[in-house]
Amino acid sequence: YPRAYWDAVQTAAEAANVDPYLVLSVIREESRFDPRAISIAGAVGLMQLLPGTASGVAGATLSIAQLTQPEINIRLGTQFLGGLLRRFRGDVVLAVAGYNAGPGAAQRFGRMSRKDPDLFFERIPFLETRAYVQRVLQSYGIYRWLYR
């Protein structure tokens, strides 16, 4: 559980009002801290941003080379994550689900009953998203335990 790219993470997290340990947790699960990672779906860099998403956040078209630059990727990914946290009123579970499955899917998940957290996780219909949320939250808990 390294604090890799810590200066860039702290700067981006502060600007977007996001816990830096949540950002590190997303990076850990998305790319294992490999800035050159490119997924089968075309997501790029540390925070595995789709070029269209990154361009939307940046307000400009970005190249793959730009998205593999840690500072740019972290800033844009953290801005996107911060937007999800605002959209879902600070609900980390829905924000992380939205980061993986898209905001619309997370909005649908948010309509499900949350009375039983374990049952809520089991009812997330996308197996990949369910596992992703669990991994990110586990990493987040460990980061907070280690460094706070």
GIFENTA-V604054 format. One record per helix or strand. SS is the DSSP state (@ for helix, = for strand). FROM is the first residue (numbers start at 0). TO is the last residue. If there is no record, write none. Layout:
SS/FROM/TO  SS/FROM/TO
This chain:
@/5/15  @/19/30  =/37/37  =/43/43  =/48/48  @/50/57  @/63/66  @/69/86  @/91/100  @/102/109  @/116/122  @/126/146
